[in-house]
Amino acid sequence: MKTRLHLQNAVIAILLFLSSSHLKSDDDYAKSIDHWCDSILANTKLPGMLIGVWAPGKTEYVKAKGKSDINKRTEMNLDDKFRIGSVTKTFVVTVLLQLVDEGKLQLDDPINKYFPDFPNGSNITVRMLANMSSGIFSYSETAAFEDSLTNNPFKQWTPKEFIELSLSEKPNFEPGKGFHYSNTNFILIGMIIEKITGNSLKSEIENRILKPLNLKNTSFPDYGAALPEPYSHGFMIDSTGKLTDYTEGYDISWAWAAGAMISDMADMKTWAEALGTGKMISAESQKERLKWVEVAGSPAKYGLGIFTVQGFMGHDGGLPGYTNITMYDPVHKAVIIVFYNTQDEKIKPGSLMRVIAEMLYPDNK
């Protein structure tokens, strides 16, 4: 579920060749995206993809390509639901900021206010959890977690277990002294939301965001392996190079507040716009959300559960079998969404998103 934006060298060469300087019409724009997507499908093991580009002044480009299920030869469909992974973090922080707006907590509260026994908790703030500067080790990077996910994939995890795993390792750095993408930060935020409200994180997300925005195809499963119909299957490449179906291959409780949610293309567009405009929170909280910190070795900068790159803001997500990115440009009011139904370090939706962004707005920084 980390932010890694890169693409296979052979494919990226094709994408860079087809730069914005070659585009003279809306027809060229659509044909170029088609060519890029088809090249990725032809040059990788990616089974299928969903692409959505909504940019004022351009014709909408919204297409499903490739296979949803390679075993049944089912075509990808724009109505397919998929696991959105760490895009979940944007929902969780929105609930957090709503609680800030309601005066129920402050971003600079030390976390020992909520977890009295947490090591060094007096020096770690809620803000540091949200912008990944806490230094807390990520449970998903521990050997014990990796072993469990491999050998006991249907284990139902509890937030307390994640914290115990994290505290079994030394912190990455002193609080506020660096950046490290840690899923444990968002487990703690989810727990804080539940402590303050007295309700489950799932119900808070549903009542505060999904229902008001009418996101009927978006859900927060806190356990289990199933996806609601219709959905895209998700695949992983095994050691022999074969694609293996991971759609229902693990209990989603292992991701919880860090990445458990499911959605579809239409809902993600609505959410991208609400997220990017700060629709669900106060203007002051939106300013806090968009206070960026540097990410070493990356073109992106990170805010409170959100990142920015090339003028767009949003998040990406990856879970076994699924990767996606949902981004919004507040200046041009444009949305780019890319979904792949595999998780492969050689190909990332963020790379295609960045090429499309460069084509649309070459002057974006």
SEBARO-193981 format. One line per 5 residues: number of its first residue (from 1); their letters; for each residue x, y, z of C-alpha. Coordinates in steps of 0.2 Angstrom, whole numbers, padded with zeros to 4 digits, always signed. Layout:
<sekes>
NUM) a) X/Y/Z  ...;
</sekes>
This chain:
<sekes>
1) mktrl) +0000/+0000/+0000  +0015/+0011/-0002  +0016/+0025/-0015  +0028/+0019/-0028  +0026/+0027/-0045;
6) hlqna) +0036/+0018/-0059  +0033/+0008/-0074  +0041/-0006/-0084  +0055/+0002/-0095  +0049/-0004/-0112;
11) viail) +0032/+0003/-0109  +0037/+0020/-0102  +0048/+0023/-0117  +0032/+0021/-0128  +0023/+0033/-0116;
16) lflss) +0036/+0046/-0116  +0037/+0046/-0135  +0019/+0050/-0136  +0021/+0066/-0127  +0009/+0081/-0127;
21) shlks) +0018/+0089/-0141  +0011/+0075/-0153  -0007/+0079/-0148  -0016/+0091/-0160  -0034/+0086/-0157;
26) dddya) -0046/+0078/-0145  -0046/+0063/-0157  -0027/+0062/-0155  -0029/+0063/-0136  -0041/+0048/-0135;
31) ksidh) -0031/+0038/-0148  -0015/+0041/-0138  -0023/+0035/-0122  -0029/+0020/-0131  -0012/+0016/-0138;
36) wcdsi) -0004/+0018/-0121  -0016/+0007/-0112  -0015/-0006/-0126  +0004/-0006/-0126  +0004/-0009/-0107;
41) lantk) -0008/-0024/-0109  +0003/-0031/-0123  +0019/-0029/-0115  +0015/-0035/-0097  +0005/-0048/-0088;
46) lpgml) -0008/-0036/-0083  -0025/-0044/-0087  -0036/-0029/-0087  -0038/-0010/-0082  -0051/+0003/-0080;
51) igvwa) -0046/+0021/-0085  -0056/+0037/-0082  -0051/+0054/-0087  -0062/+0069/-0085  -0054/+0086/-0090;
56) pgkte) -0064/+0101/-0094  -0061/+0105/-0113  -0058/+0087/-0117  -0070/+0073/-0121  -0072/+0061/-0107;
61) yvkak) -0061/+0046/-0108  -0069/+0032/-0098  -0065/+0014/-0104  -0063/-0004/-0098  -0050/-0014/-0106;
66) gksdi) -0044/-0032/-0105  -0050/-0046/-0094  -0058/-0046/-0077  -0057/-0065/-0075  -0043/-0073/-0086;
71) nkrte) -0050/-0090/-0081  -0068/-0087/-0088  -0062/-0075/-0101  -0073/-0061/-0094  -0071/-0044/-0100;
76) mnldd) -0068/-0029/-0089  -0083/-0018/-0086  -0085/+0000/-0080  -0097/-0006/-0067  -0084/-0018/-0059;
81) kfrig) -0080/-0015/-0041  -0062/-0017/-0035  -0052/-0015/-0019  -0045/+0002/-0017  -0032/-0001/-0004;
86) svtkt) -0024/+0014/+0003  -0036/+0026/-0005  -0046/+0021/+0011  -0034/+0033/+0020  -0042/+0048/+0012;
91) fvvtv) -0059/+0043/+0019  -0052/+0039/+0037  -0043/+0056/+0037  -0059/+0065/+0031  -0068/+0058/+0046;
96) llqlv) -0054/+0063/+0058  -0055/+0081/+0051  -0073/+0081/+0053  -0070/+0077/+0072  -0058/+0091/+0072;
101) degkl) -0071/+0103/+0065  -0083/+0097/+0079  -0070/+0101/+0092  -0068/+0083/+0098  -0049/+0083/+0095;
106) qlddp) -0035/+0093/+0089  -0022/+0088/+0076  -0008/+0092/+0088  -0015/+0081/+0102  -0001/+0069/+0108;
111) inkyf) -0007/+0051/+0106  -0004/+0047/+0124  -0021/+0056/+0127  -0029/+0041/+0118  -0016/+0027/+0121;
116) pdfpn) -0008/+0031/+0138  +0004/+0017/+0137  +0011/+0020/+0120  +0030/+0022/+0120  +0035/+0040/+0117;
121) gsnit) +0017/+0044/+0115  +0019/+0061/+0123  +0030/+0066/+0108  +0019/+0059/+0094  +0004/+0069/+0088;
126) vrmla) -0011/+0064/+0078  -0005/+0075/+0064  +0011/+0065/+0064  +0001/+0049/+0062  -0009/+0057/+0047;
131) nmssg) +0006/+0064/+0038  +0018/+0048/+0041  +0030/+0058/+0051  +0028/+0048/+0067  +0042/+0036/+0065;
136) ifsys) +0031/+0021/+0070  +0036/+0005/+0062  +0023/-0002/+0050  +0015/-0018/+0055  +0014/-0023/+0037;
141) etaaf) +0033/-0023/+0036  +0036/-0035/+0050  +0042/-0053/+0046  +0028/-0060/+0058  +0015/-0051/+0048;
146) edslt) +0022/-0057/+0031  +0023/-0075/+0038  +0005/-0074/+0044  -0002/-0067/+0028  +0007/-0081/+0018;
151) nnpfk) +0003/-0096/+0029  -0014/-0090/+0037  -0022/-0078/+0025  -0039/-0080/+0033  -0034/-0075/+0050;
156) qwtpk) -0046/-0061/+0057  -0034/-0047/+0064  -0038/-0035/+0078  -0031/-0017/+0078  -0022/-0022/+0095;
161) efiel) -0012/-0036/+0086  -0006/-0023/+0073  +0000/-0012/+0087  +0009/-0026/+0095  +0018/-0031/+0079;
166) slsek) +0023/-0013/+0076  +0030/-0011/+0094  +0040/-0027/+0092  +0052/-0017/+0081  +0061/-0001/+0084;
171) pnfep) +0054/+0016/+0077  +0061/+0021/+0060  +0066/+0038/+0068  +0061/+0051/+0081  +0044/+0058/+0080;
176) gkgfh) +0043/+0072/+0067  +0061/+0069/+0061  +0057/+0061/+0045  +0045/+0052/+0033  +0040/+0034/+0032;
181) ysntn) +0025/+0027/+0025  +0018/+0016/+0040  +0001/+0008/+0039  +0001/+0007/+0058  -0002/+0026/+0059;
186) filig) -0019/+0023/+0051  -0023/+0009/+0063  -0020/+0021/+0077  -0031/+0035/+0068  -0045/+0022/+0066;
191) miiek) -0044/+0017/+0084  -0044/+0036/+0089  -0060/+0039/+0079  -0068/+0024/+0088  -0063/+0030/+0105;
196) itgns) -0070/+0047/+0102  -0086/+0042/+0093  -0090/+0026/+0102  -0095/+0019/+0085  -0086/+0007/+0073;
201) lksei) -0075/+0015/+0060  -0085/+0007/+0047  -0101/+0015/+0053  -0093/+0032/+0054  -0087/+0031/+0036;
206) enril) -0104/+0025/+0030  -0114/+0039/+0040  -0102/+0053/+0038  -0096/+0051/+0019  -0104/+0036/+0010;
211) kplnl) -0122/+0041/+0013  -0121/+0060/+0011  -0112/+0058/-0005  -0123/+0043/-0011  -0108/+0032/-0014;
216) kntsf) -0119/+0016/-0015  -0105/+0006/-0023  -0092/+0010/-0010  -0090/-0001/+0006  -0079/-0004/+0021;
221) pdyga) -0078/-0022/+0025  -0070/-0024/+0041  -0067/-0043/+0039  -0070/-0057/+0026  -0064/-0060/+0009;
226) alpep) -0079/-0057/-0002  -0083/-0043/-0014  -0100/-0037/-0019  -0106/-0041/-0037  -0101/-0036/-0050;
231) yshgf) -0082/-0036/-0047  -0066/-0037/-0055  -0055/-0052/-0051  -0038/-0048/-0044  -0022/-0058/-0049;
236) midst) -0004/-0060/-0043  +0011/-0067/-0053  +0018/-0082/-0044  +0036/-0088/-0044  +0034/-0097/-0061;
241) gkltd) +0027/-0081/-0069  +0009/-0088/-0069  -0006/-0077/-0065  -0015/-0083/-0049  -0032/-0077/-0044;
246) ytegy) -0031/-0068/-0027  -0048/-0061/-0027  -0054/-0069/-0011  -0037/-0075/-0006  -0036/-0067/+0012;
251) diswa) -0047/-0059/+0025  -0047/-0041/+0023  -0046/-0037/+0041  -0027/-0036/+0039  -0029/-0019/+0030;
256) waaga) -0043/-0011/+0041  -0041/+0008/+0042  -0026/+0007/+0031  -0034/+0000/+0016  -0049/-0011/+0017;
261) misdm) -0062/-0002/+0006  -0070/-0007/-0010  -0077/+0005/-0024  -0080/+0007/-0042  -0076/+0020/-0055;
266) admkt) -0091/+0031/-0054  -0090/+0032/-0035  -0071/+0036/-0036  -0074/+0050/-0047  -0087/+0058/-0035;
271) waeal) -0075/+0055/-0021  -0060/+0063/-0030  -0070/+0079/-0033  -0076/+0079/-0015  -0059/+0076/-0008;
276) gtgkm) -0050/+0088/-0019  -0062/+0102/-0016  -0063/+0099/+0003  -0082/+0097/+0002  -0084/+0086/+0017;
281) isaes) -0074/+0097/+0029  -0071/+0115/+0034  -0060/+0126/+0023  -0047/+0127/+0038  -0047/+0108/+0039;
286) qkerl) -0044/+0107/+0021  -0029/+0119/+0023  -0022/+0107/+0036  -0025/+0092/+0025  -0015/+0100/+0011;
291) kwvev) +0001/+0105/+0021  +0014/+0095/+0012  +0029/+0086/+0018  +0044/+0081/+0007  +0045/+0062/+0002;
296) agspa) +0063/+0058/+0000  +0067/+0050/-0017  +0049/+0053/-0024  +0041/+0067/-0035  +0027/+0067/-0023;
301) kyglg) +0023/+0076/-0007  +0012/+0070/+0007  -0001/+0079/+0017  -0014/+0071/+0029  -0018/+0055/+0021;
306) iftvq) -0016/+0062/+0004  -0002/+0066/-0008  +0002/+0078/-0023  +0011/+0075/-0039  +0011/+0086/-0055;
311) gfmgh) -0003/+0097/-0048  -0015/+0083/-0044  -0019/+0077/-0027  -0026/+0060/-0021  -0020/+0043/-0016;
316) dgglp) -0015/+0027/-0024  -0018/+0009/-0016  -0012/-0008/-0018  -0017/-0025/-0011  -0014/-0042/-0017;
321) gytni) -0022/-0043/-0034  -0027/-0025/-0035  -0018/-0008/-0038  -0026/+0009/-0042  -0024/+0028/-0041;
326) tmydp) -0037/+0042/-0039  -0032/+0060/-0042  -0039/+0077/-0044  -0032/+0093/-0050  -0040/+0108/-0041;
331) vhkav) -0034/+0121/-0054  -0041/+0113/-0069  -0055/+0103/-0060  -0049/+0087/-0069  -0050/+0069/-0062;
336) iivfy) -0039/+0054/-0067  -0042/+0037/-0061  -0032/+0021/-0066  -0036/+0004/-0060  -0026/-0012/-0063;
341) ntqde) -0032/-0030/-0058  -0015/-0036/-0052  -0001/-0030/-0040  +0015/-0030/-0049  +0030/-0020/-0044;
346) kikpg) +0035/-0018/-0062  +0019/-0009/-0067  +0010/+0004/-0057  -0006/+0014/-0061  +0003/+0030/-0055;
351) slmrv) +0015/+0029/-0069  +0001/+0030/-0082  -0008/+0043/-0072  +0007/+0054/-0072  +0010/+0052/-0091;
356) iaeml) -0009/+0057/-0094  -0007/+0072/-0082  +0009/+0078/-0092  -0001/+0076/-0108  -0016/+0087/-0101;
361) ypdnk) -0006/+0100/-0092  +0013/+0100/-0096  +0015/+0116/-0086  +0009/+0108/-0070  +0022/+0107/-0056;
</sekes>
